[in-house]
Amino acid sequence: MSQHLEPITIILVEPQFPGNIGMVCRAMKNMGLSRLRLVAGCNHRDSEAVKFAVAAVDLLEQAVCFNTLAEALADVTTSIATTRRSGKYRQELLTPPQAAQALLRQSGTTALVFGREDHGLSTADLSLCTLQATIPSSGELGSLNLAQAVLIFCYELFNAAALAPDIPQRTPVPSGDLEPLFEQMSATLQKIGYLNPQNPDHIMRAVRRILFRAELDRRDLAIMRGMFSQIDWAAANFSERKGQP
Amino acid sequence: MSQHLEPITIILVEPQFPGNIGMVCRAMKNMGLSRLRLVAGCNHRDSEAVKFAVAAVDLLEQAVCFNTLAEALADVTTSIATTRRSGKYRQELLTPPQAAQALLRQSGTTALVFGREDHGLSTADLSLCTLQATIPSSGELGSLNLAQAVLIFCYELFNAAALAPDIPQRTPVPSGDLEPLFEQMSATLQKIGYLNPQNPDHIMRAVRRILFRAELDRRDLAIMRGMFSQIDWAAANFSERKGQP
């Protein structure tokens, strides 16, 4: 069972209270997870963090810190952003059991991403993650404590891993390898007048969603990059021949 | 959905840290539960409790205190003890989803019972509850924080209540009404030499389990009491006739 859970990483974006980081470590270890990444967080070596980690202080010590979420996701294949909100740029929200299945059927490093205690994840954070999930909760008080939210997902992962068959898994490329494709697409699509140069991200967010859902592997990525190189070339050469600017 | 969750009570036995009580309130409210009972606990009006309850401070204020678990269970029908251990007197352990189903198919006040942060529930506590449940967790670190354990069960209740059909529910008698039957049975079974008077509880624990699983309703209880009154009478009269002591 543990080999299924081993590559799954918990990422906390700007956690504010050391005690919460400690409690997250304990919840992770309770459910057999061990990899923690912190993005621009508070001091996780604080005595409060150690106190709440109890016997999971080893996870705290092994936590890896990053300056940005993009850096923390660079080697991650499937990343699931957890959110309470559904808005303009929000997409389908998975339930915790669905999120567990989505992570367990991938190989490579996968991640669950949790936002700040007060504001959660920003729209920019969400657009970096390949999927989104939420915990069903009462309308009266919907906001869970950070460590409680982490526990629910880890509990569902633990349950699902116990039943996970040893089937071959797909290997999507990590997020860090997709960003150059998105940049290339954005540049080309602006050049050919498809994207509004004043606000190219509006449509690009939808394009990102489409390609995230497609879970591109190495070959898929090469095909997409080749396709947009060709579009770029064709646009330049065809417009020149027609004498367009 | 809320009418299914409304009668479900969380009982904390001797909680030691006010902060945990506060976090329990928040977790309960997150998942639509509202009834909290405390048995011989620490001061739940402490500022730490209020701080961690956040927007669920109303549950904290409405918490009802009892001196003993037996008193807290007196009007409860199905009560599920949560435990990490399985030992001599331990019985089948339900998973959290199974526990949720067991509570939702009953009417009347039902309860989930959680023990002390350090030692959990005692054997005496367990023998007062009608069923037992445990949270599957990693062998490396099996012990969950109290509020985390409460959250898992409340989360499963919330999920199950969302799908619960409006079918007629059975109405078992509350635990407080079963205790006189157990006392009657114990006395009679000692009198007829079935129970060892040095340790009548050893077999009585198994008898309690049997009748708890049977979920006696009002008529079942009358039948059992009548049966043991008759056994008592017959034992007295038959032994007298035979000249036995």
Interface residues (C-beta under 8 A of the other chain):
Chain A: M23 R26 A27 K29 N30 M31 G32 V54 A55 A56 I135 P136 S137 S138 E140 L141 G142 S143 L144 N145 A147 Q148 L151 I152 Y155 F158 N159 A162
Chain B: M23 R26 A27 K29 N30 M31 G32 V54 A55 A56 I135 P136 S137 S138 E140 L141 G142 S143 L144 N145 A147 Q148 L151 I152 Y155 F158 N159 A162
